[in-house]
Amino acid sequence: MRGIIAKIADSYGLSCLHKEYSKTDQFYFNEEEFSLIDGDYKKFYTRPNLPEIHFQQNKIESGYSKGKLKFSSEIDNGDINADSIFYYNLCKDEPKNTSVILIHGWRSEELNRLENVFLSSFIEESYDIYSYILPFHMERCPAEAVYSGEYFFSANVNRTLKSVQQSVSDIRALIRCIKEEKCGKVIIIGLSLGGMISNLLCEVEENIDILISLFYANDLHFTAYETIVGKFVKEDFMKNGFDKEQLKRSWSIINPSLKKPLIDRDKILLVSGYYDKYIMNKDSDILWTNWDKPKRYVYKCGHSGIVLNKSRIRNDVLSFIHEREYCH
């Protein structure tokens, strides 16, 4: 019965997803630009400088300051993405000096998916919570886009690379600020595309105390060519004669399963859905195996499990965090 419900939920979600698609061919590949970063991992994932953060407080409620913060992004990804943007909930009454950074998924139009699962629990814990806005999503989405995230993952090879690079850089800049100014712990929680960004983060950033990656994407070339999610992206590639092997090579630098984490396996929790129709188990298993099999839960659910199984996810994640807080 769980499998049937999961498949129905994911199928319905995908049908809604594909009602909105790029009306113009998104394909673009600049060989000269690509050659500047091809295989140069350290150059691509350069450590960002300590940012000058500007806080825009909205209100103070129940001992928490709530609002939005911005700082200049070090990655040039168009004017719409010139500023890194995070929404925050900062504890003012006896904070625990633990910060959680939440990273949403592809095509998200608001921050409710992860916040509905974790926000109230983390506030009870007196954690500071930051929610990152991925490039080309929500208020970083240009007016001409058909949907939030259209210009993040697409057949524009270079722009997709730049968007991943910028995401990692933006979040690392905030981590650096937290570590240098507060000396606090940092917990990263990513969902779907945000899970992929989280996984890349822990391969280049050692100052992560706990990583939680939920229903994580892995190899975007596989997503484009082998999954229902990538249907229209694949069409653009096929029309332009850009085959699977070319894309695999071009996007290898943003494939987290090709590297190892810098943080201990004991600090990593992976969560997948057995019936997930968005992120195929074949792909998520590769990362888990190549990372020497850190702790993982595979729920009997689909990608919609973040909604349908939110109580279990919340409890398992909190238990994982508490065990490591106690030990360390």
N, C-alpha and C positions, 0 to 999 in steps of 0.2 A: 504493500500500500504506500509506504514512504517513497519508493521509487517512482510509482505512478504520479503521486502528487508533485514530486520534484521535477519530473519530466514535463508535466503539464505547466507548472509555474515557469520553468525556463523557456518552454516553447512559446508561451504567451508573451513573456518578456522580450524574446527575440523578435516576435512578430511586431511588437510595438516599436522596438529599436529600429527595425528596417523600414518603418513608415517614413522615417526621415533619413535621407541619404544625400550625399553630395551631388548636386545637379550638374556640376562641371567636372571634367577630368582633372584630378588632382596630381597626376604624375609629374614629377620633376626630379632630375638627377644631374647634379653638377659635379663632374668628374674631378675638375681642378680643385674645387672646394673640399671635396671628399678626400682627396689625396693628402691634404694637409693634416688630417687627423687619423688616416688609415693605420690602424695597429698601434698608434701612439697612445697607450692607455693613460700614462701619467699626464700627458698634455691635455687629453680630453677631460680627465677628471682632476683638474688642477684644484689644489686647496684654496678656498676663497679667503679673502681678507676679513677681518673683524668688521661687521657692518655697522653703519650709523643708523640706528632704528628710530623710526618716528611712530609714536603711539597715538591712536585716535580713540580715546576712551568714550564709550557709549553710555555706560551706566555702572553703578556699584550696586550689587544685589547679593544679599545673604553672605557677606564677607568676601565677595568676589568682584574684581574689576573686570569688566567685559568690553571688548571693542575690537579694533583692527589695528594691525601694525604693518608698516611698509619699510622697505629699504631698497636701495638701488641694486638691481641684479647685475652680476658681473658678466653674464652671458648675453650677448646681443641677439635677441630673438624677436625683433620688431618693436615698434613703439608701444603697442598694447601690452607687452610683457616687460617693459622697462623697469617696473617696480615688482619686487617680490611681495606677495601679499599673504598674510596669515591672520586668521581670526583667533582671538585669545580669550581665555578665562583664567585670570591670575588670582591665586589665593592671597588675601590680605591678612587673614587671621590665623596665625601659627601655621604657615605653609610647611609642607614636608620636604621641600627642596628636591622634589622629583618632578620632572617635566615630561609630558607626553606629547608627541607630535603625531597627529592623525593625517593620513594621506588618502584622499578619496579615489574613486575609480573613474574610468573613462566615461565620458558623456554625462557626468554628474552635473545637475543644474542647481543643486544645493548641497549642504553639508550634513543632511539628515541621516544618511545611512550609518555612518560610524558614530555620530553623536547620539543617535537614538539608542545605540547599544551601550555606549560607554560613558557618556558625559556625566550623568547623575552619579554613577558609581565613583568616578574619578574625583568629582567634587566632594563626595563624602570622605574620600581619602586625603583631601587637602592637597591634591596635585595641581600643578599648573598645566593647562591644556592649550595647545596650539593646533589649529586646523589650517593646513596649507592649501592654497588654491593652485592647482596645476596650471601650467601655461595653456592658453587658448580655451580655458574653461571659465564659466560664470562671468565675473566682471573683467576677466582677462581675455574674453572671447570677443572678436571683432563683430561689429554690427551686421556685416554682410554674411556671416556664417549661418548655415542652415540650422546647426545645433551646437550645443556646448561640447567642445572637444573635437570638432570636425577637423581642425587644423593641427591637432597634436599627433594623432595616429592616422596616417593616410598614405597614399602612394607618392607623396612628396618625400623622397628618401632623405634629403638633407634636412628638411624642416623637422621631421620626426626625430632624427638624431639630435638636432639642436634643442628640441623640446625636452628630451630625456636628459641631455647634458645640463640644461638650465635647471630642471627640477632637482637634480642631485646637488648642484652647486648652491641653489637657494637654501635648501634644507641644511646642508653642511654649514652654511654661514650662520644660521640660527643656532645650530648645535654648538658651534665655536663660541658664540656669544653666551650661551647658557653655561658652558663649561668654564669659560674664562672669567665671567662676571659673577656667577652664582656658585660655581664648583658643585653643581647639582648632578643628579642622575638623569639620564635621558632614555626614554622608552619610545621606540618607533612602532607605530601600528599602521599598516597599509592594507588597502583593499583592492583586489583585482589589478588594474594598472598601477594603482598606488602600492600594491604588494610587490610588483616588479621593481618599482622605484626604490622601495624599502630594501629589497634584496641587493640591488646595486649599491645602495648606500653602505651596507655593512661590508662590502668588498673594498671600499676605498676610505671609509671613516671608522677609525678604531674607537672613537669616543661615543660608542653606543652601548648602553648597559643592558638593554633587553630589546630584542626584535620580535615582533609579532607580524606574521605575513598571512593574510586571510584571502583564500580563493585567488591566489596570486597568478598573474600572467607571467610568462617566462620568456620564450623566444618569439619575438614579434613577427619574424618572417614566417614561423609556423602558424601563428594566429592569422596572418594575412592569407596564407595559401591553403590552410588545412581546416579552418574552423568556420562555422556559420557566421560568427561575428565579423570575420574579415571578408565577407562576400563581395561587397562593393569595392573595397580596397583592392582585392584580387582582380576584379574586372578591369580596373584602371591599369594595373601592372600588365595584365594579359594583352590589353589593347595596344600597349606601347612596347610589347616584346621584351619586357624586363622579367626574366624568368626567376624561378625559385632559388636557384644556386647563386645568381647575381645578388639577389636580395639577402640571402643568408650571409654572404661575405660582407655586404655593405653594412648590415646591422649587427655584425658579430660583436662589436665593441659595446653594444647595449644588451647583450644576452648574458644574464647573470649566471647561467649554468656553466659558463666557460671559465669562471674564476672561483676562488674559494673565499669565504668570509674572513675578515681580519679578526672578528670577535670569536670567542669560544662557542662551540656548538651548544653548550649548556645554556647559553643565553638566547637561543633561537627556538621559536615555536612556529611551525608551519601548519596551516589548516587548509584542507581541500574538501571538495564535495564529490562523492563517489559518482553521482549522476550529473555532474556539471556539464552543461552543453555549451557554455561560453569558453571555459578554460578546460581543455582536454587533459585527462589524467596522464595520458602518454607524455605530455609536455611537462606537467608539474612534477611527475615522478622523476624525470631526468634531473631536475634541480636538486630534489631531495637526495637522490643517489650520489650525484657529483659533490654534494656538500657533506658526504659521509654520514648521511641519515640522522640529522638532528631530530628532536622530539617532533612528532607530527600526529595530528588528528585527521582522519578521513571520515567525515560524517556521511551518513546515508541521506544525502540531500543534494540539491543542485546549487547553481550560483545564487539562487534566491534564498539560500540558507542563511544569509546575513540578516534576512527578515524573519523567515520561518523558524530559524533555530537561534534567535538572538539571545535567549536566556541561557542556553547551554554554552554558546560562544562566550558570553560575558563571564559566566562562572568559571569556565576552563581557563580563560585568559587571566582573570583575577587570581585564580589559584596559582598559575604559572608565575605571575609577578610576585605574589606574596612569598612563595617558596624561595625565590631568589633574593628578595629583600631580606628575608630572615637569615639566609646563608651568608650574604655578603654585607 
